[in-house]
Amino acid sequence: MKTFFAFMAMAAMSQAQRRRKPEFVDIHPDSRKMCECQTDYDCKPFCRNINPYTGKGICSGHSPTRPTPKPTPFPTVTGEGCPCESHPPIPTECEVKLLIEMLDTIISGNLALNGQWLRLSFHDAGTFNQMFDEGGANGCLLNDPAMLIPGENDHLDGPVASLKTIKNNWMAHPYVCVNVSSADMIQFAGFFVTVRQRHMGIVPPGVIDAAKVAMLMTFKWGRKDEMECDNGWTDNLPGFSAGAFGSTVSRCIASGGEIKNKMMDRNGFTDKEAVALIGAHTIGQIRNTFGSGP
């Protein structure tokens, strides 16, 4: 009887051994001193002798090394994006956040755009003449190259080109279905740099945080583009050469008259609003000189 049970035990053991996965042979005698790995990214320089059952191998170095994380791939957009049944003129919150990221990325590489986009927003809106109901924030600076010919705008080619590129890339994004007007794009860029450069609490200028994003979300969209632009409307902007060749006193008087005639009488700004807007001419490295004087 004992012989029978001994025979059955040996048979069971033999069967279990046949079912057991084949033993993985470690070809490295010092493998206990090495790091386990699954790919070459886990150790330097290579992951060797990977066990086909556990998926683990050993690093080929002679001493333990800390696993090296896999490199973060460059973010890419895959798929066809969201189906666009229509292209409304007002973006969603997600679309605005994407635009904010694009604007911030570009401006971080060229800080002069802070002042240039702000000035661009005024030069598009500053063509307004309340006496004849002409001009205004109508997108002409982005849509009509002839608007860049007059002296008031011939220095805005760079800011206009950068904003056009951002607008086109944003609207071509697979997850954007909006068709924003150039008028809105220009004014949002001006609003963006104003908010971006604010010092809010502990957040320094030039940094976008949740509070600034929330403020940018209050922007009013819906301006329409002008289909028949007239670069003669730039005459409603304050001229650069008022009193340029006179004395300091005459220059101040002429410039003051230009501000009152253009910004207050035609544009409709108050004296305080006009003074605040003049500040945009002193930033962004796009100043003009007035004759040979300072």
Secondary structure, DSSP 8 states (H G I E B T S, - for coil): -HHHHHHHHHHHHHHHHHHS--------TTGGGS-EESSGGGSSS-EES--TTT--EEESSSS---------------S-----S---SS--HHHHHHHHHHHHHHHHT-TTHHHHHHHHHHHHHTT-BTTTTB-SSSSHHHH-GGGGSSTTTTT-HHHHHHHHHHHHHHHTSTT------HHHHHHHHHHHHHHHT--BTTB-TT---HHHHHHHTT--------SS--GGGGGGS--S-TTTTS-HHHHHHHHHHHHIIIIIIIS---HHHHHHHHGGGGSSS-----TT--
